[in-house]
Amino acid sequence: MAKDFDNTSGMIFDIQRCSLHDGPGIRTTVFFKGCPLRCLWCHNPESVRPDREIAFYQEFCVGCGACAAACPHRAHRIENGSHFFDRAFCEVCGRCVEACSFGAMRMTGRQCTVKEIMDEVRQDVAYYRQSGGGLTVSGGEPLLQPEFLKVLLEAAKAEGVNTCVETGGFAPRQAFEAILPLVDLFLFDYKAARPDKHREFTGADNELILSNLDFLCRSRAAVRLRCPLVPGINDSPEHFRAIAEIAGKYPAVERVELLAYHNTAGHKYARHGYRNPLPDLPSAGEEIKNRWLESAKNCGCEKASLG
């Protein structure tokens, strides 16, 4: 492997092998850390911050006090056998993680080289060839680490590995231009039609996102539109009409995936000390999902399917 591949590194928070839902075939999905959006329904809240953070798995804590003894910043204390973690004092030094023998304290996020990632990717090349799979880079937002992303894609293409990039589209145009020749398929999120609604749901309007989608489609990149749908939030008739309009406007959009909201990330919010914006919203059932698909089809979106 080339020297540049060895030395280039970035911040990730997970690598999942044998993934079946992040592009065609069997894939290895690498999750980059850091995201500029704040989606109400985010199912990877640990991906938002661009740096490392401490996760507290309370169910594994036995109250031994090893973390409190190791922490130089007094972020941990044991009272009446219960463990209290005050993140206001935490400087993410990781000493509590090293001291915990039970896996209650864990580090989320690690600096990883392209070589280290490719060592894992290479283990499943046979599966990629048999299934049409490959490497998917997800997040967070991968394009927030443009050089790391580019070099990783270059390394994959050098070994004949199919590449997908999942993106929310909220990134500089130059970042898309740099990786365009290296990506076999873009998995492009589309969350809301109106700029004001997009800002309400994600913290930013969608002008830049739609501009980047237009650029990719006019550049004849292969695009799969991924539409996360949340009951009562963004599943309006207006949104389905907008999805159908985009799918019809751009031949490059090969498929539209309707992704149903699942209320399964509550434990992730708690472990990382975040507030869950939608704690009581139930997951979408089969009846709702089928109604969504029917709505999309009725709007003329024949490319739509349930993801």
C-alpha positions in Angstrom: 0.0 0.0 0.0 1.3 3.5 -0.8 2.9 5.6 1.9 0.2 8.3 1.7 -2.4 5.6 2.5 -0.4 4.6 5.5 -0.1 8.1 7.0 -3.5 9.6 6.3 -5.9 9.2 9.2 -9.3 10.5 10.4 -11.8 10.1 13.2 -14.3 7.2 13.0 -16.6 5.7 15.6 -17.3 2.3 14.1 -16.6 -0.3 11.3 -19.4 -2.7 10.5 -18.6 -5.8 8.4 -21.2 -7.8 6.5 -23.6 -4.8 6.3 -26.6 -5.4 4.0 -28.4 -2.0 4.1 -25.8 0.5 3.0 -25.7 -0.1 -0.7 -25.7 -3.1 -3.0 -24.4 -6.5 -1.9 -22.5 -7.3 1.3 -20.5 -4.3 2.5 -18.1 -3.0 5.0 -19.5 0.3 6.4 -17.1 2.8 8.0 -18.7 5.4 10.1 -17.0 8.8 10.2 -17.4 11.0 13.3 -18.7 14.5 13.0 -21.9 16.0 11.5 -23.0 19.6 10.8 -26.7 18.7 11.0 -28.8 18.1 14.1 -31.7 15.9 12.9 -34.4 15.4 15.4 -34.6 11.7 14.6 -30.8 11.0 14.5 -30.2 7.3 15.2 -26.4 7.8 15.6 -26.1 10.7 18.2 -22.6 9.5 18.9 -21.7 10.6 15.4 -22.4 14.3 15.8 -19.4 15.5 17.7 -16.2 15.4 15.6 -14.0 14.4 18.5 -13.8 11.6 21.0 -16.3 11.2 23.8 -16.9 9.0 26.8 -19.9 6.6 26.8 -21.2 5.3 30.2 -22.9 1.9 30.0 -24.7 2.0 33.3 -26.0 -1.6 33.0 -22.4 -2.9 33.3 -21.4 -0.7 36.2 -20.9 -2.6 39.5 -20.0 0.5 41.5 -16.5 -0.5 42.3 -15.1 3.0 42.2 -12.1 2.3 39.9 -13.1 5.1 37.5 -13.4 7.6 40.4 -10.0 6.7 41.6 -8.4 7.0 38.2 -10.1 10.3 37.1 -7.9 13.3 37.8 -10.8 15.7 37.1 -13.3 14.4 39.7 -15.9 13.6 37.0 -16.9 10.3 38.7 -18.1 9.6 42.2 -19.7 6.7 44.0 -22.5 7.4 46.5 -24.4 4.7 48.3 -23.2 2.2 45.7 -24.4 4.3 42.8 -22.1 5.7 40.1 -22.5 9.4 39.1 -20.7 10.7 36.1 -20.6 14.5 35.8 -19.6 15.3 32.3 -19.1 19.0 33.1 -15.8 17.9 34.7 -14.8 15.3 32.1 -11.9 16.2 29.8 -12.1 12.9 27.8 -8.6 11.8 29.0 -9.8 8.1 28.9 -8.3 7.1 32.2 -11.7 5.9 33.5 -12.0 3.7 30.4 -8.6 2.2 31.1 -9.5 1.6 34.7 -12.9 0.0 34.2 -12.7 -3.8 34.0 -16.4 -4.3 33.3 -16.9 -2.3 30.1 -19.1 0.3 31.7 -16.8 3.2 30.5 -16.0 3.2 26.8 -14.4 5.6 24.4 -16.5 6.6 21.3 -14.3 7.7 18.5 -10.8 6.7 17.5 -8.2 8.1 15.1 -7.8 5.5 12.4 -5.5 5.3 9.4 -6.6 4.4 5.9 -4.3 1.4 6.1 -6.1 0.1 9.2 -9.4 0.4 7.5 -8.3 -1.3 4.4 -6.9 -4.1 6.4 -10.4 -4.8 7.6 -12.0 -4.2 4.2 -9.6 -6.6 2.5 -10.8 -9.5 4.7 -14.2 -9.5 2.9 -13.2 -9.1 -0.7 -14.5 -12.5 -1.6 -18.0 -11.5 -0.3 -17.9 -8.3 -2.3 -17.1 -10.2 -5.5 -19.9 -12.7 -5.0 -22.6 -10.2 -3.9 -21.6 -7.0 -5.8 -20.8 -5.4 -2.5 -17.9 -3.3 -1.3 -17.0 -0.4 1.0 -19.5 2.2 2.2 -18.5 5.3 4.0 -21.2 6.7 6.3 -21.4 8.9 9.4 -22.0 11.4 10.7 -21.1 13.3 7.5 -18.1 11.8 5.7 -17.4 14.9 3.7 -16.5 16.8 6.8 -13.2 14.9 6.6 -12.6 15.5 2.9 -8.9 14.5 2.6 -9.3 11.4 4.8 -12.4 10.4 2.7 -10.6 11.0 -0.6 -7.6 8.9 0.3 -9.7 6.1 1.7 -11.7 6.0 -1.6 -8.5 6.1 -3.6 -7.1 3.1 -1.6 -10.3 1.2 -2.2 -10.4 1.9 -5.9 -6.7 0.9 -6.2 -7.8 -2.6 -5.0 -10.9 -2.8 -7.2 -13.4 -2.4 -4.3 -16.8 -0.9 -5.1 -17.4 2.3 -3.2 -20.5 4.0 -1.8 -20.7 7.3 0.2 -23.7 8.1 2.3 -24.1 11.9 2.7 -26.6 14.4 4.0 -25.3 16.8 1.3 -24.5 19.6 3.7 -20.8 20.1 2.7 -18.8 22.3 0.4 -19.1 21.7 -3.3 -15.3 21.2 -3.6 -15.5 18.2 -1.4 -18.0 16.5 -3.8 -15.9 17.5 -6.8 -12.8 15.9 -5.3 -14.4 12.5 -4.7 -16.8 12.3 -7.7 -14.5 10.0 -9.8 -14.0 7.7 -6.9 -17.6 6.9 -5.9 -19.6 4.2 -7.6 -22.9 5.2 -5.8 -23.9 8.1 -3.6 -26.5 7.4 -0.9 -28.0 10.9 -0.7 -30.3 11.8 2.2 -33.4 13.9 1.5 -35.2 15.0 4.6 -37.7 17.8 3.9 -38.9 19.8 0.9 -39.3 23.3 2.4 -36.2 25.2 3.7 -38.0 26.4 6.8 -39.1 22.8 7.7 -35.6 21.5 6.9 -34.2 24.1 9.3 -36.7 23.1 12.0 -35.9 19.4 11.6 -32.1 19.6 11.1 -30.8 23.0 12.2 -30.0 24.1 8.6 -31.9 24.9 5.5 -31.6 22.7 2.4 -30.3 25.2 -0.2 -26.7 23.8 -0.2 -28.0 20.2 0.0 -30.2 20.6 -3.1 -27.4 22.4 -5.0 -25.0 19.5 -4.3 -27.7 17.0 -5.3 -28.2 18.9 -8.6 -24.4 18.9 -9.1 -24.1 15.1 -8.6 -27.0 14.3 -10.9 -25.9 16.7 -13.7 -22.5 15.1 -13.4 -24.1 11.8 -14.1 -23.1 10.3 -10.8 -25.1 7.3 -9.7 -27.4 8.4 -6.9 -29.8 6.6 -4.6 -32.1 9.0 -2.8 -32.6 8.0 0.8 -35.6 9.5 2.5 -35.9 9.1 6.3 -39.6 9.3 7.3 -40.8 10.1 10.8 -44.5 9.7 11.6 -46.2 13.1 12.1 -42.9 15.0 11.5 -42.0 14.9 7.8 -44.4 12.4 6.2 -46.6 15.1 4.7 -48.2 14.9 1.2 -46.0 17.9 0.3 -42.9 16.0 1.1 -44.0 13.0 -1.0 -44.7 15.2 -3.9 -41.3 16.8 -3.6 -39.7 13.3 -3.5 -41.5 12.3 -6.7 -40.5 15.6 -8.4 -36.8 15.0 -7.7 -36.9 11.4 -8.7 -38.6 12.4 -12.0 -36.3 15.4 -12.6 -33.0 13.4 -12.4 -32.4 10.2 -14.4 -29.3 9.8 -12.2 -31.5 8.9 -9.2 -31.7 5.2 -9.7 -33.8 4.4 -6.7 -35.7 6.1 -3.9 -35.5 4.4 -0.5 -38.2 5.3 2.1 -36.5 4.7 5.4 -38.9 4.3 8.3 -38.1 5.8 11.7 -37.3 3.4 14.5 -37.2 4.5 18.1 -34.2 2.4 19.0 -31.5 5.0 19.7 -32.6 6.0 23.2 -29.8 4.1 24.9 -27.2 5.8 22.7 -28.5 9.2 23.8 -28.4 8.2 27.5 -24.9 6.6 27.3 -23.4 9.8 25.8 -25.2 12.2 28.0 -27.5 13.7 25.4 -31.2 14.5 25.4 -33.3 12.5 23.0 -35.5 14.9 21.1 -38.2 12.3 20.3 -38.2 10.0 23.4 -41.8 8.9 23.2 -42.4 8.7 19.4 -43.2 5.1 18.5 -41.5 3.3 15.6 -43.3 3.3 12.3 -45.3 0.0 11.8 -46.0 -1.9 8.7 -49.3 -0.2 8.0 -47.7 3.2 8.1 -44.8 2.1 5.9 -47.1 0.7 3.3 -49.1 3.9 3.4 -46.0 5.9 2.7 -45.0 3.7 -0.2 -48.5 4.1 -1.6 -48.4 7.9 -1.2 -45.0 8.0 -3.1 -46.3 5.8 -5.9 -49.5 7.9 -6.1 -47.4 11.0 -6.6 -45.7 9.3 -9.6 -42.6 8.1 -7.9 -42.2 4.7 -9.4 -38.6 4.4 -8.2 -39.8 4.3 -4.6 -39.3 1.3 -2.4 -39.2 0.6 1.4 -35.6 0.6 2.6 
